[in-house]
Amino acid sequence: MLWYKSWLDTRWRFLIGLALLVLAAFGIVLYYPEVVKLLPLVPSIDTSSGLGRRIKEAAELQRTYGGYIFSQWFGQTPTQIGTLFAVLLGSGGAVSQGAPLFTLSLPVSRNRLFAVRAAAGLAEWLVLALVPSLLIPLLSPAVGQTYGIGSALVHATCLFVVGAVFFSLALLLSTVFTDFWRPLLLACAAAFVLGLAELLARDLSRYGLFTLMRGEVYFRTGALPWQGLLVSAALSVSMLYGAAMNLARRDF
Amino acid sequence: MADAWVIETTDLRKTYDGTEALRGLTLQVPAGSVFGFLGKNGAGKTTTIKVLLGMVRPTGGDARVFGLAADAQPASVEIRRRTGFVSEDKDLFDYMDVETMIRFTAAFYPRWSRDLERRYLRKFDLPLDRKVKALSRGMRTKLALLVALCRGAELLVLDEPTSGLDPAMTEEVLQALVSHVAGEQMTVFFSSHQIAEVEQIADRVAIVDRGRVVVAGALDDLRESYRRIQLVFDREAPQPAFRAPGVVRVRRDRRVITVLSSAGAEAIVDEARALGPTSVDVVPVALKEIFLETVVGED
């Protein structure tokens, strides 16, 4: 029943996120023929300015279908919308939402309450990371292209593992604050600052969470970013552990 | 004797950010009693209940329910398994409908009684398909009571169960509670600042003030032992200094001295006669007076 409660607590956030990401996946795949028509215009882009150079680089990436999917899908939509929904799924926590005193009066330990909430949220986030990404190889034949399921899985894994960091951060903050909005806003602010830092410090961006989330290393070299994924997973586990400890100690 | 106490706290303390909510609260609730926990707003009633149910960790002292330490994690789960609870705000899941709320709660209690559930659904006339957030305050209280009563609990803990209800609804809720307790082997511990409802259903009472129990005992014993002794003088009343035990409070107002005693009124009267009053009256004291004298009187 705790699983059911967790589902009821988060179902609208999850379903809205899933609908948005699925629609975006459809849109991006089905729009590819239009992009192909624009590709002949790429050589005429003026590269004397920094902006022109970057537009040309981005456009060049789209000469292959794999590059297009990376730049338009894995590099953008799930990273941005996904981060927001990972944070949304973590916000509210195990007890703060709804009726805290009723929840705490149930014959269930706080650790179990937390474990179920965290596991249910992570399962929903896994679906958000996996399903729309796996739609890409399934939809690609509709535009006469192919995309490997293996590649989609690797990108979805990067998305899930790094998104779990933001999910865990929101869950941790939810054990500190009693309301829904402060954990959400603070976790979003943290993600925004990290994203901005990666954009400004391009030399260091290869160590950035969002670079890892996009699966950029895998796209460019074909190698799995094991170290980054392990560090992210460790970060999530530590934050979840901290959140569980916080919840166990907290007065309501 | 320890097993006879369903709830037992000793020198219980709780401090929130430097504010002392409980200041050495010592309390014993016997099995099978209907125990009224009376106090002003902010006296420490809700904090005590939260400590008993493991929602708040005490800063000091000891709290036991069914002989189990309330602040130990596995014991606390066992306490909650055997306890029904209704919070002051009637905390329930707003997004569930009445039936889902009942089924959700029932899933945690193996001793859940479907017969009682059916009986209270009929009695309270609760609409199964209505969302909890759409229920009136009274209906919400009834639902909170239903999910607390049907779980086969040995102890019912109610925090201000009738707060916010109109008199008719208050009466209905209290009657339901009384008739339930009459048919079940259970202990009821309920907090209130409504003296009338405590007098109506409680057989034992504790008055709490500023985090401490100031009066405790069987309601009949308190009524029996507390007396107001009024001494009237034909001159300015002398400054009294009673040595007899049981003097709770002495008030002196021109020609009148009023003494509230918790026991041994006869000895106090004997001592008072030595002051030379023109008249001495000894009258029984209602719970309301005891409350006002022991709680409000200390302000």
Interface residues (C-beta under 8 A of the other chain):
Chain A: M1 Y4 K5 L8 G98 A99 P100 L101 F102 L104 S105 L106 P107 V108 S109 R110 N111 A248 R249 D251 F252
Chain B: Y16 K50 L53 G54 M55 V56 R57 Q73 P74 S76 V77 E78 R80 R81 T83 F85 S87 D89 D91 L92 F93 D94 Y95 M96 F104 T105 A107 F108 Y109
